[in-house]
Amino acid sequence: MEGQEHQSKSRVVKVDSLESWNFHVNQATTRGNPIVAHFSASWCMPSVAMNPFFEELASDFQDVSFLSVDVDEVKEVATKYEVKAMPTFLLIKEGASVDKLVGANPDEIRKRIESLVQSTPAPLA
């Protein structure tokens, strides 16, 4: 992990409990920001491989909240959204799940985030 201290602070929020999930979803919903949640597992290589790309997406889409959920640490959230394979990307708008993408497909997840952003009114300043 050399050199990471020189990068800007990550915009991806690691969710470590159901309470943390609810807090971040409510906060983003209140601000009018859509959410992209990356459900992953430390033992799943495609999930791990998507982490740097997910960080890149978080930098590219400033008006979107990015959450990272380890399915083994926060089983309640994974169960609630019926996450059965990793990685799974869940797109949430106004507190409701609007899209789900299963698998490591960088082009498709970027396309779906762009679509989500275009369908969301700009947050109030």
C-alpha positions as a Markdown table, in Angstrom:
| # | Residue | x | y | z |
|---|---|---|---|---|
| 1 | Met | 0.0 | 0.0 | 0.0 |
| 2 | Glu | 2.9 | 2.3 | -0.6 |
| 3 | Gly | 2.1 | 5.8 | -2.0 |
| 4 | Gln | -1.5 | 5.8 | -0.9 |
| 5 | Glu | -0.9 | 8.5 | 1.7 |
| 6 | His | -0.2 | 11.0 | -1.2 |
| 7 | Gln | -3.5 | 10.4 | -2.8 |
| 8 | Ser | -6.5 | 12.6 | -2.0 |
| 9 | Lys | -8.9 | 11.2 | 0.6 |
| 10 | Ser | -11.1 | 8.4 | -0.7 |
| 11 | Arg | -14.7 | 9.4 | -1.5 |
| 12 | Val | -15.8 | 5.8 | -1.1 |
| 13 | Val | -17.3 | 5.3 | 2.4 |
| 14 | Lys | -16.8 | 1.9 | 3.9 |
| 15 | Val | -20.0 | 0.7 | 5.6 |
| 16 | Asp | -19.3 | -1.5 | 8.6 |
| 17 | Ser | -22.8 | -2.0 | 10.1 |
| 18 | Leu | -26.5 | -1.7 | 9.4 |
| 19 | Glu | -26.5 | 1.5 | 11.4 |
| 20 | Ser | -23.7 | 2.9 | 9.3 |
| 21 | Trp | -25.6 | 1.9 | 6.1 |
| 22 | Asn | -28.8 | 3.5 | 7.2 |
| 23 | Phe | -27.0 | 6.7 | 8.2 |
| 24 | His | -25.2 | 7.1 | 4.9 |
| 25 | Val | -28.3 | 6.3 | 2.8 |
| 26 | Asn | -30.4 | 8.7 | 4.8 |
| 27 | Gln | -27.7 | 11.4 | 4.5 |
| 28 | Ala | -27.3 | 11.0 | 0.7 |
| 29 | Thr | -31.1 | 10.9 | 0.2 |
| 30 | Thr | -31.6 | 14.1 | 2.3 |
| 31 | Arg | -29.0 | 15.8 | 0.1 |
| 32 | Gly | -30.6 | 14.5 | -3.1 |
| 33 | Asn | -27.5 | 12.5 | -4.0 |
| 34 | Pro | -27.9 | 9.1 | -5.7 |
| 35 | Ile | -25.9 | 6.2 | -4.2 |
| 36 | Val | -23.8 | 3.5 | -5.8 |
| 37 | Ala | -23.1 | 0.7 | -3.4 |
| 38 | His | -20.4 | -1.9 | -4.1 |
| 39 | Phe | -21.1 | -5.2 | -2.4 |
| 40 | Ser | -17.9 | -7.2 | -2.2 |
| 41 | Ala | -16.0 | -9.8 | -0.2 |
| 42 | Ser | -12.3 | -9.8 | 0.6 |
| 43 | Trp | -12.0 | -13.4 | -0.7 |
| 44 | Cys | -13.6 | -12.5 | -4.0 |
| 45 | Met | -10.9 | -11.6 | -6.5 |
| 46 | Pro | -13.2 | -9.9 | -9.1 |
| 47 | Ser | -14.6 | -7.7 | -6.2 |
| 48 | Val | -11.1 | -6.8 | -5.0 |
| 49 | Ala | -10.1 | -6.0 | -8.6 |
| 50 | Met | -13.0 | -3.5 | -8.9 |
| 51 | Asn | -11.9 | -1.5 | -5.9 |
| 52 | Pro | -9.5 | 0.9 | -7.7 |
| 53 | Phe | -12.1 | 1.4 | -10.5 |
| 54 | Phe | -14.8 | 2.1 | -7.9 |
| 55 | Glu | -12.4 | 4.8 | -6.4 |
| 56 | Glu | -12.0 | 6.2 | -9.9 |
| 57 | Leu | -15.8 | 6.4 | -10.4 |
| 58 | Ala | -16.1 | 8.1 | -7.0 |
| 59 | Ser | -13.7 | 10.8 | -8.2 |
| 60 | Asp | -15.5 | 11.2 | -11.5 |
| 61 | Phe | -19.0 | 11.5 | -10.1 |
| 62 | Gln | -18.8 | 14.1 | -7.4 |
| 63 | Asp | -22.6 | 14.3 | -6.9 |
| 64 | Val | -23.0 | 10.6 | -6.2 |
| 65 | Ser | -22.4 | 8.9 | -2.8 |
| 66 | Phe | -20.3 | 5.8 | -3.1 |
| 67 | Leu | -20.6 | 3.1 | -0.4 |
| 68 | Ser | -18.5 | -0.1 | -0.1 |
| 69 | Val | -20.1 | -3.0 | 1.8 |
| 70 | Asp | -18.3 | -6.2 | 2.7 |
| 71 | Val | -21.0 | -8.9 | 2.6 |
| 72 | Asp | -19.3 | -10.9 | 5.3 |
| 73 | Glu | -19.2 | -7.9 | 7.7 |
| 74 | Val | -22.7 | -6.4 | 7.0 |
| 75 | Lys | -24.8 | -9.5 | 6.2 |
| 76 | Glu | -28.1 | -7.7 | 7.1 |
| 77 | Val | -27.7 | -5.2 | 4.3 |
| 78 | Ala | -26.6 | -7.8 | 1.8 |
| 79 | Thr | -29.6 | -10.0 | 2.7 |
| 80 | Lys | -32.0 | -7.0 | 2.5 |
| 81 | Tyr | -31.0 | -6.3 | -1.1 |
| 82 | Glu | -30.7 | -10.0 | -2.0 |
| 83 | Val | -27.0 | -9.8 | -2.9 |
| 84 | Lys | -26.0 | -13.3 | -3.8 |
| 85 | Ala | -22.9 | -12.9 | -5.9 |
| 86 | Met | -19.9 | -10.5 | -5.8 |
| 87 | Pro | -19.3 | -8.0 | -6.9 |
| 88 | Thr | -22.8 | -6.5 | -7.0 |
| 89 | Phe | -23.4 | -2.9 | -7.6 |
| 90 | Leu | -26.6 | -1.4 | -6.3 |
| 91 | Leu | -27.8 | 2.0 | -7.6 |
| 92 | Ile | -30.1 | 3.8 | -5.2 |
| 93 | Lys | -32.1 | 7.0 | -5.8 |
| 94 | Glu | -34.3 | 8.8 | -3.3 |
| 95 | Gly | -33.7 | 5.9 | -0.9 |
| 96 | Ala | -35.0 | 3.2 | -3.2 |
| 97 | Ser | -33.0 | 0.6 | -5.2 |
| 98 | Val | -33.4 | 1.5 | -8.9 |
| 99 | Asp | -30.8 | -0.8 | -10.6 |
| 100 | Lys | -28.5 | -3.7 | -9.8 |
| 101 | Leu | -25.5 | -5.0 | -11.7 |
| 102 | Val | -23.9 | -8.3 | -10.8 |
| 103 | Gly | -20.3 | -8.9 | -11.9 |
| 104 | Ala | -17.2 | -7.0 | -12.6 |
| 105 | Asn | -18.1 | -5.0 | -15.7 |
| 106 | Pro | -16.5 | -1.5 | -15.5 |
| 107 | Asp | -18.0 | -0.2 | -18.8 |
| 108 | Glu | -21.5 | -1.2 | -17.9 |
| 109 | Ile | -21.3 | 0.2 | -14.3 |
| 110 | Arg | -20.0 | 3.5 | -15.6 |
| 111 | Lys | -22.8 | 3.6 | -18.2 |
| 112 | Arg | -25.5 | 2.9 | -15.5 |
| 113 | Ile | -24.1 | 5.5 | -13.2 |
| 114 | Glu | -24.1 | 8.1 | -16.0 |
| 115 | Ser | -27.8 | 7.2 | -16.6 |
| 116 | Leu | -28.5 | 7.5 | -12.9 |
| 117 | Val | -26.9 | 10.9 | -12.7 |
| 118 | Gln | -28.7 | 12.2 | -15.8 |
| 119 | Ser | -32.1 | 11.1 | -14.3 |
| 120 | Thr | -31.4 | 12.9 | -11.0 |
| 121 | Pro | -32.1 | 16.6 | -10.6 |
| 122 | Ala | -29.0 | 18.6 | -9.6 |
| 123 | Pro | -28.6 | 18.9 | -5.8 |
| 124 | Leu | -29.5 | 22.3 | -4.4 |
| 125 | Ala | -26.5 | 24.5 | -3.6 |
